[in-house]
């Protein structure tokens, strides 16, 4: 059925194009750019999905004679199905993100993105995007320069923040979205436009619009509370697991946990989601005691299974800034061994136990655990090179 639907859509699009709409070339994207280089024209790409009803709604507009005249004169055009591996590979090579469908992208013949559009479904609007794409003063490629030169028009800031999101320039997105938020009176934070900005653009938990959402989720009662919760959660987690989030202080990560609780996520679930970032933040700031306490509390209040014990033990054995955690790590490993796991898992547990004892300076105990790990690895027919190396370090 999916293949039939796709065939129908492509056939319909071809017939519509023959009546005067955009001539979408149905060839591999590399051939499209080869044709663009020969013609010295930019490339227009519609990113779509055959299952996207909004995309289907655009088909008659893209087949309009006025649209076809502009685009066929100025561009080499193609359509890429976002569900296909080759489309995803193309987008990944260009380091481009697709926030929603349909997405209109414009490239120069050398495959550099020069413009984007998320358009209303009107003939005039789509023509306007095409004209902007060939105008160096209006195309998205110049937005960073315009921002640096002081352009703070609201519509421009929204477009620039979205362009930065599509091109995965998080720093530019945060700056543009923050400048936009500064222009909004607090009384308008929850209006429909700013709600869309929160949904589609904001990535940073420190953005004033986001802070208001976390503090006053009930102010968005005009929208479904499930949507409000999802948007707030996405902003918080995007912040936490971004490159800047990897540098958050423990106090900042606590803000994330508190923000999750404010929007209705249970404290235990919020604590689980921020556990590893918090522990790693303690490692970075050389607060080993707090890292131990945080993880030991997690172990005590949850029914850990052997892979979880192994994961946290490895984390502390390899990342802790000092050895004060080693006795606690050894305690976790003994709890895991008490669960009587299979020989392979026992071999891993004893290996980590030897590491913990070694770090604590307990050489005899480390040698004993390492020997046990070796014997278990041999009986389970595992690769013993790491065991040989470990025992060599303990001589």
N, C-alpha and C positions, 0 to 999 in steps of 0.2 A: 504493500500500500504506500509506503514511503517513497519507493522508486516511481510508482505511478504518479503520485502527487508532484514529485520533482519534475518528471517528464512533462506533465501538464503545464506546470508553471513556466518551464523553459520554452515550451512550444508556444504558449500564450504570449510570453515576452517577445519571442522572435516575430510573431505575427504582428504584435502591436508596434514593434520597432520598424517593421516594414511599412507601416502606415505613416511613419514620420517621426517616431520617437527616437530615443537614444539607441545607437547601434552598439549593443553590448557584445564584445567578442568572446566567444565560447572556446577559448584556447588556453593553454597553461599560462600562468602569470609571467613567466620568463619571456614567452613569445609576445605578450602584450607590450612589455617594456622594449623589446627589440623593435617592434613596430613603431613605438613612440620615439625611439632614438632615430629611426630612419625618417620619420615625419617631423622630427624636432617639435613634438607636442607633449604637453604634460599628460598624465594618466589620471582618469577618474575611476575610482573603485567603489562600488557599493558593497559593503559588508552586510550580508543578510542571512536569513534562515528560511527554508521552505515552510517550516512550521510557524513562522512569525506572521500573525494576522496583520500587524501594522505594516510589515514589509509588503504583504500582498496588497494592502490599501494604496501603497505608493505606485504600484505598477501602471495604472492608467495615467497618472501624472507624469511618470518618466517616459511614457509613450506619447505624450502630447507633442504636436508638431513644433510648437514654439520652443519647448525644452530640447527636443531633438536637434533643431537647427543650431542652438547655442552650443550644445555639448558635442555634436558631431563636427562642428567647425573648429572647436577649440581643443578638444581632447580625444585621446584614444581611451575607450571605456571598456570596463569589464565588471562582472559581478563575482563575488567570492562567497561561497557558502561557509559560514563559520563552523559548521559541524564537520567539515572535511579536514583530515590531518594536514593536507598540503596548505590549506588556508591558515591553520593555526601555526604551522611551521613558518610561513611567510610573515605572519604578524610577530612571531617570536624573534625572527631574524632582524626585523625592524624595531624590536623592543616596543611594541605598541600594544595597548590595552583596549579592549572593547567594552565600554560601559553599558551600552544598550544598542538595540537594533531598530531600524537600519542605521548604519553609520556610513557617512560619506567621507571618503578620504581622497585627497588629491596629491599626486607625487610628480616630481620632475622626472625626466627620462632616465636619470641615474638612480631612481628608487628612493630619493629623499622626500620625506613628507613635507609638503609646503602649505597645506590647508586641510581643515576638517570642517564638517558641518553635521549637526544633528537637527534636521530640518522639520519645519511644519510642512504638511502635505498640501502645498499649493504650487501652482505653476510659477508664479512670480517669485516665490521664496527660493525655489530650487534654481531658477535662473540667476537670482541674486548671488547665491553661493558660488555658482560657476564663474560669474563675473569677478567676484572677490578673489577667487583662486588664481586668476591670471593678473590680478592687480597687486604688484609688490607692496603697495602702501596699505592694502587691506587684508592680505592673506595672513593666516595664522603664524607663519614662519617669522613674521616681524613683531609678534606680540611681546617677546621678551624685551626687545629694544624699545617698544612703545611704553612698556611698564617702567623701564629704567628712566625714560625721559619724562615720566610723570603722569601718564594717562591713567586716570582714576575713574573713568566713566563706569557706572555700575554694570551695564551690559558687557562692556569690554572686560571687566574683571571676572565676570561669570564665565565668559568665553575663554579667557586666558587660563583660569583655574581648570576648566574642563580640558583644554588643550594640554596643559601640564599633566593632568591625570592620564590622558590617552598616551602621551609620550613618556609616562612614568617618571616625570620630573617632580618628585614629591616636594622638594624645597620650594620650587616655583608655585606649586599648587597651594602650599600652606601660606605663602606670602600674599598671593592674589586673593585667596579666600578670607584671609584676615583683614586685608584692606577693604574688601567688600563688607565684611561684618561691621567694621568700624563706622561705616556710613549708615548703618541701620539703627533707627531709634529702638530702644528696648521694647517699646509698645508694639513693634512690628515683627519681633523675632519669630512669632509663631504664625505669621500670615502665610498664605499659600505659596508665594514666591520663595520665601525663606525656607519653608518646609521642603520644597523641591531642591533648593541649594544644599540643605542638610542631607537629603537622600542621595543626590547625584554627585556632589562635589567635595564636601568637607571630609577630610581625612585625619584632621588633627584634633585631639581632645581638648586642646587649649583654645580653640577658636571660640569667641564669645557666643556664637550661635549654639555651638555644641554644649558649652557650659550651661547655658540657659535650659537646654533640652534635658540635661542630666538633673538639674536642680528643680525644674518645674515640669515634669512629664505630663502632669494633668492639664497644663496649658494647651496641650495639643489634642484635647478631647474631640476636636472636630475630625480627627483622623483615627483610624482603628488603633487601639492600644497595642495590638500585636505589631503593627507597623512601626509605631513609636519605639517600642522596645527593641525591635530588630535594627532600626536605624541607629539608635544610641549604642547598642551593643557592637554594631559593626565599626562605628567610629572609635570606640574604646579599644577594641581588639586590634583594629588596624594600627592604631597608635602604638599599642604595646608591642606588637610583633613587627614593627618597622625597623629600619636601620637606626633611627633616632631612639626608638624604644629600647634597643639593645644597650643604650647608654643611660637609661633612666636610673635615678637613685632609688633606693628602697622606699623612700617617702613618696616618690612619684608613682611607684607601682602600687603603693597603698591607696593612692588617689584613684587609680584604675579600679581596684577592688571595691572601694567605696562607691564609685560611680556605677558599677554593675549592680550593687545592692540597691542603690537609689532607684534604678529603673525596674526593680522587681525580681531580680535574680537572687536566689537564696544565698545567704552568706557562705554556706559550705561549697556550693558550686562556684561562686566567685573566688573563693580561696583556692579551689582546685585549678582554676584557669590562670591564676597569677602565681602559682607555686614556683615553677621553674624560673621564670624571670626574676622573682624575688630572691631566690637562693643564689642565682648567678650574680645579682646585684650585690648581695652580701659578699660573695667571693671577690668581686671587683674592688669593693671598698674595704677588703681585709677584715670583715666582721664575721669570722668563722663561727663564733659562739652563737650568733643569731641565725646563721645558716643551719647549724646543727639543730637548734631549738625548733626552727620552722619545719624542717623535714622530719624531725623526730615526732613532732606533734601530728604531722600528716600520717606517719606510719602507725602511731598509736591509735588514731581515730578512724582508720580505714583497714579493711581486710586485704592487705597486700598479698599478691601472688608472687611466685618465684621470679618471673621476668621483671616485675616492678622492683623487688629487692635488688636484683642484679643491676637494673638501670641506675637506681639512686646510689648504689655502692660504687659503681664505676664513675658516676658523676663526681662524687666526693674524692675518690682515690686519684682522679686525674685533674680535678679543677680546684680543689681546696688550696688556699694559700699557705696553710700550715698543717701540722699533723694532729692538732688538738681534737679533730673529729674522729680520728682513727678508732678509739675504743667504741664509739657509737656505731661506726660502720661495721665493726666486728660483731656487735650485738645484733644488728640487722641481718647480717649474713648467717648467724647462728639460728635466728628465727626462721630464715628461709630453709636452712638445712633440716630443721625440725619438721618441715612439711614433707620430707622424704621424696624429693624430686627424682627424676630419672638420672642415670649416671652422667650424661652429657651436662645437664644443668648443675649437678653436684661438682663436676670438674670446674665449671665456670665459677661457682660459688667459692670453692676452696682456693682457686687462683686469686680471686679478689680478697679473700681472707688473708692470704699470704701477703698481698700488697698492703693491706691495712696494718698488719703486724710489722711489716718492714718499715713503713712510714713512722710507726710508733717507736721504732728502735728495738722491738722484741724479735731479735734475730732467730732464736731457737724456735719460737712459736711460728715464725714466718717460714722457716725451713721445713717444719713439720707439715704445715698447710700446703706448701709448695709440692712436697713429696706426694701427699695425698692427691693433689690436683693432677700430678703426672700419672699416677697409677690409674686414676679414673679415666683420664684422657686416653691412655693406652688401651684399657679394657673396652672403651667405647669406640676404639679405632679412629680417634681424632688426630688432627695435625698437632704434634707436640713441640713444634719449634719454639713457640712462645714459652712453654714450660721449661724447656732446656735453658732458654735465655734467662728466665726468672731465677731458676736454681743457680745459674752461674753468678748472678748478682748477689746471691745470698751466701756465697762461700766466704 
